[in-house]
Structures are given as C-alpha cells and as structure tokens.
Amino acid sequence: MKLAILVLLSFLFLMFSFKTYAQKKESASTKTKEKEKKSTKTTNVSILKKEFIIDGLNDISHKIWLYLPPNYTSSAENYPVIYMHDAQNLFDNATSFAGEWAVDETLNELYKKTGKSFIVVGVENGGEKRIEEYTPWKHEKYGGGKGDIYINFLANKLKPFIDKNYRTKSEANQTAIIGSSLGGLISFYGGLKHPTVFGKIGALSTSFWFSDKINAFAKENGKQTNTKLFLLVGEKEGDTMVPDTQNIEKLLLETGFPKENIKTKIVAEGKHTESFWRAEFLEVITFLYNL
C-alpha cells in the first residue's frame, strides 16, 4: 500500500514539474517573440542584390533599399528619385534603430490620393562607421570627415546605376537628397556641392554643430538659383539646433540663395526622433516637388 502511494505521489510530482517547465518555456518563448520586431515594409520595397563597397570610405558592403511606386510595373512612366540615408530606418520597423520613417506607407497613400509617384533609393549606413560617412569634415572629439567620398559615390556611381536600371527622371530638378541629423548634414553638403545632380535638399534636424566649416561652405556654395531646400528643426532637440539652423538660412539668403526656394520650419514639440521626421516627411517632399 505504501509503495503504491509513493509511486502515485512520484507520478504527480513529475507531472507537476513537467507542467511548470512547459509553462516557463512557453512564457519565455512568448517574451522572445514579443521582443522580436515584425517587418513592416510594404511589398514594393526591396533590397538590391548588388551591394556597394565605396572606394576610399571603408570596407563595409552597403546595402541599397529601393522603393518603387505602386504603378511601376503597370506603367511606362519615368519617376522622380529621392536619395536618402540610414536606409535601415526608412521602411521597416524590424531593422530600424528607434522606429521607422514609414516612407513607403506615406508614398503609397500619396499615390492613392493624388497619383503622384516617386522612386526612393535608401543607402544603409555603415553602423559604427556612420559618423565618417556622413560628415564632410573631422570633429576633434568624434572624428569623421569622409563625407565627400560618400557623396561622390552617390553622385558618380549609385545615381548612374539607378538611372540605367530603372525608369527615372534623371534631371537635377527631379532628384532630391534627404536625411536627418548627420544625414541632414550630408544631404545639405551633397546638394550644395553637386547642384547639377541633386536639385532638391531635405535637411532635417541637421547637425550643423559638427563643424564650424559649415559656415564658410554655405557662403561659398550658397548661391544656387535652381536648388530648393527644406530646413526642419524642433525646439526640443537641444539648445543650439534652432539657432544653428536659422544661422544657415540667414547665410544662404545673404549669399544669394532665392528666398522662395528655401523653407525653414521650426516645430515647437519637435524632438530628435524618427517619429518627428516621419510626421514631417510628406510636407518636406510637398514643398520640394510642388505637390
């Protein structure tokens, strides 16, 4: 009798232990799945099979993300092209650092409402090498300074590749370069340095603080009669961001940049976040392309 009771108790203990283990395993699995980011990119976003190692920049193979308009395969149209940086953050929550821009959803919705379409070319940043890629000048503390190599790659290698393989409107007045933070800095630099390539610039929350050389550069290259520029900044991005942006606008206007070709927007609640740039993206392209 005692033996039977002992066997029964042992069986019940094993069953309870197994159930507890299974519950813990299921709970851990659920938590892991919750932590995993789900992909949110739309079906008309892809990553090119061809990757690019940029000569003289670093040894990173840069992936290129491509957004094609919803009507690309059903039409014979040519499209304006927007070149952007930090591609990991543009289309997909699964690859984003702190939320995505939702560029694809925004443009798909724009197409539904207006029929307006764009091609977007997003270049992935080089991770820890991002600073050197997006800065034209060195910083005493943060280094960097290889941005000119990166921009020359966009203008002389990537753009010709895209124009050759896709139906683009290749003229400067149909081509924009847009980015935020250091991406805004390299967009500003690249657009003014290559006005016959990039005729439209979106410089969002731009890190003008990175180098004092930006002032001389703006004076030297600011007289662009055909370039359009959108400057965006939030009042909650730091003490110097707004005055730095206003200073650049003033320098450009004094240099001869047409007043009607520049728009500076200061947002009271704007913060240095992807959600801020996502919310303002449509207005940026609306101004740049006269939508």
ABEGO torsion letter per residue (X at the ends): XAAAAAAAAAAAAAAAAAAAAAAAAAAAAAAAAAABBBBABBAABBBBABBBBBBGABABBBBBBBBBBAAAAABABBBBBBBBBGAAAAABAAABABEBAGAAAAAAAAAAAAGBBBBBBBBBBAEAAAAAAABABBBAAAEEGAAAAAAAAAAAAAAAAAAAABBBBABAAABBBBBBEAAAAAAAAAAAABAAABABBBBBGBBAAABAAAAAAAAAAABBAABBBBBBBBAAAEAAAAAAAAAAAAAAAAAGBBAAABBBBBBAABBBBAAAAAAAAAAAAAAAAGX
